[in-house]
Amino acid sequence: EWSRGVLVVKLDPTYFAQGALRNAHKLETIDNVMPYQGSSGGESSSVFGDRPLKRGLPVEIGRMGNQYVAKIFKEAVSIDQYFEDVKMQAMCRRLGEQYNQQGAPKHIEFLMAWVVCIPA
């Protein structure tokens, strides 16, 4: 299930690292303006498409002023690719938690990930 809200962020236009597919940029949360209040009729045409949706930003985003890493594809891709990457990260996080519960010799952890849509 996906959450949707309005969030003001500051994205550094210059990347600080790069991988094979994506560049890594600094991103800071500035303000949690409000939970999204759009009409239910217009949501099917949004970037969320037919994905299950709940209102408001997830509490895991934390307090404003937190810093994050924004990974942006080098080549143009569909918005679906970003959602698929976040789903894969969430799956790896769950599998890592299960692995750690089995008494793993070394604890592993995957970070929480979100899709942040920034208007052009």
The 8 nearest C-alpha neighbors of each residue, nearest first, counted from 0:
[[1, 51, 52, 2, 50, 53, 3, 86],
 [2, 0, 52, 51, 53, 3, 50, 47],
 [3, 1, 53, 54, 52, 56, 55, 57],
 [2, 4, 55, 54, 56, 35, 53, 1],
 [5, 3, 35, 34, 55, 56, 6, 33],
 [6, 4, 33, 32, 35, 34, 31, 7],
 [5, 7, 31, 32, 30, 8, 4, 28],
 [6, 8, 30, 29, 28, 31, 5, 32],
 [9, 7, 28, 29, 27, 10, 6, 26],
 [8, 10, 27, 26, 28, 11, 29, 7],
 [11, 9, 26, 25, 12, 8, 27, 24],
 [10, 12, 25, 13, 24, 26, 9, 14],
 [13, 11, 10, 14, 24, 25, 9, 26],
 [14, 12, 11, 24, 15, 25, 23, 10],
 [13, 15, 24, 23, 16, 22, 12, 11],
 [14, 16, 24, 23, 13, 17, 25, 22],
 [17, 15, 23, 14, 22, 18, 24, 21],
 [18, 16, 22, 23, 21, 19, 15, 14],
 [17, 19, 21, 20, 22, 16, 23, 73],
 [18, 20, 21, 17, 22, 73, 72, 16],
 [21, 19, 18, 72, 73, 22, 74, 17],
 [22, 20, 72, 73, 71, 18, 70, 17],
 [21, 23, 17, 71, 70, 14, 16, 18],
 [24, 22, 70, 16, 14, 69, 17, 15],
 [25, 23, 14, 69, 68, 11, 15, 26],
 [24, 26, 68, 11, 10, 67, 69, 27],
 [25, 27, 10, 67, 9, 68, 66, 69],
 [28, 26, 66, 9, 8, 65, 64, 67],
 [27, 29, 8, 64, 63, 65, 30, 7],
 [30, 28, 8, 7, 63, 64, 27, 9],
 [29, 31, 7, 32, 63, 6, 28, 8],
 [32, 30, 6, 33, 7, 5, 63, 29],
 [31, 33, 30, 6, 5, 7, 34, 4],
 [34, 32, 5, 31, 35, 4, 6, 55],
 [33, 35, 55, 4, 5, 54, 36, 56],
 [34, 36, 4, 5, 37, 3, 54, 55],
 [37, 35, 34, 38, 54, 4, 33, 55],
 [38, 36, 35, 39, 41, 42, 40, 34],
 [39, 37, 40, 41, 36, 42, 35, 43],
 [38, 40, 42, 41, 37, 43, 36, 52],
 [39, 41, 38, 42, 43, 37, 44, 45],
 [42, 40, 39, 43, 38, 44, 45, 37],
 [41, 43, 45, 44, 39, 40, 48, 38],
 [42, 44, 48, 45, 41, 49, 40, 47],
 [43, 45, 42, 48, 41, 46, 47, 49],
 [46, 44, 42, 47, 48, 43, 41, 49],
 [45, 47, 48, 44, 78, 43, 42, 79],
 [46, 48, 45, 50, 49, 43, 42, 44],
 [49, 47, 43, 46, 45, 50, 44, 42],
 [48, 50, 43, 47, 51, 42, 52, 44],
 [49, 51, 48, 47, 52, 1, 0, 43],
 [52, 50, 0, 1, 49, 53, 47, 2],
 [53, 51, 1, 0, 2, 50, 54, 3],
 [52, 54, 2, 1, 3, 55, 0, 51],
 [55, 53, 3, 2, 34, 35, 4, 52],
 [56, 54, 34, 4, 3, 2, 35, 57],
 [55, 57, 4, 2, 3, 58, 34, 54],
 [56, 58, 59, 60, 2, 55, 61, 3],
 [57, 59, 60, 61, 56, 62, 55, 2],
 [60, 58, 61, 57, 111, 56, 62, 112],
 [59, 61, 58, 57, 62, 56, 65, 63],
 [62, 60, 59, 58, 63, 65, 57, 64],
 [61, 63, 65, 64, 60, 28, 58, 31],
 [62, 64, 28, 29, 65, 30, 61, 31],
 [63, 65, 28, 29, 27, 62, 66, 30],
 [66, 64, 63, 28, 27, 62, 67, 61],
 [65, 67, 27, 26, 64, 28, 25, 68],
 [66, 68, 26, 27, 25, 69, 65, 28],
 [67, 69, 25, 24, 26, 23, 70, 66],
 [70, 68, 24, 23, 26, 25, 71, 67],
 [71, 69, 23, 22, 21, 68, 24, 72],
 [72, 70, 21, 22, 69, 73, 23, 24],
 [71, 73, 21, 74, 20, 22, 70, 75],
 [72, 74, 21, 20, 71, 22, 75, 19],
 [75, 73, 72, 76, 20, 21, 71, 77],
 [74, 76, 72, 73, 77, 78, 71, 80],
 [77, 75, 74, 80, 78, 72, 79, 81],
 [76, 78, 79, 80, 75, 81, 82, 46],
 [77, 79, 80, 81, 76, 82, 46, 83],
 [78, 80, 82, 77, 81, 83, 76, 46],
 [79, 81, 83, 78, 82, 77, 84, 76],
 [82, 80, 84, 78, 79, 83, 85, 114],
 [81, 83, 79, 85, 84, 80, 86, 114],
 [84, 82, 80, 86, 81, 85, 79, 87],
 [85, 83, 87, 81, 82, 86, 80, 88],
 [84, 86, 88, 82, 87, 83, 112, 113],
 [87, 85, 83, 89, 88, 84, 82, 90],
 [86, 88, 90, 84, 85, 89, 83, 91],
 [89, 87, 85, 91, 86, 90, 92, 84],
 [90, 88, 92, 86, 87, 91, 85, 93],
 [91, 89, 87, 93, 92, 88, 94, 86],
 [90, 92, 94, 88, 89, 93, 95, 87],
 [91, 93, 109, 89, 95, 90, 94, 88],
 [94, 92, 96, 90, 95, 91, 97, 89],
 [93, 95, 91, 97, 96, 92, 98, 90],
 [94, 96, 98, 92, 93, 97, 91, 108],
 [95, 97, 99, 93, 98, 94, 92, 100],
 [98, 96, 94, 100, 95, 99, 93, 101],
 [97, 99, 95, 101, 96, 100, 94, 103],
 [98, 100, 103, 96, 101, 97, 102, 106],
 [101, 99, 97, 102, 98, 96, 103, 95],
 [102, 100, 99, 98, 103, 97, 96, 104],
 [103, 101, 100, 99, 104, 98, 105, 106],
 [102, 104, 99, 105, 101, 106, 98, 100],
 [105, 103, 102, 106, 99, 101, 107, 98],
 [104, 106, 103, 107, 99, 102, 98, 108],
 [105, 107, 99, 103, 104, 108, 98, 95],
 [108, 106, 95, 105, 99, 109, 96, 98],
 [109, 107, 95, 110, 92, 106, 96, 99],
 [108, 110, 92, 111, 91, 107, 95, 88],
 [109, 111, 112, 108, 92, 88, 89, 91],
 [110, 112, 109, 89, 113, 88, 92, 59],
 [111, 113, 85, 110, 88, 114, 89, 86],
 [114, 112, 85, 115, 111, 82, 60, 81],
 [113, 115, 116, 82, 81, 85, 112, 84],
 [114, 116, 113, 117, 69, 6, 81, 8],
 [117, 115, 114, 118, 46, 78, 119, 113],
 [116, 118, 115, 119, 8, 10, 7, 114],
 [119, 117, 116, 115, 7, 46, 8, 5],
 [118, 117, 116, 10, 115, 12, 75, 71]]
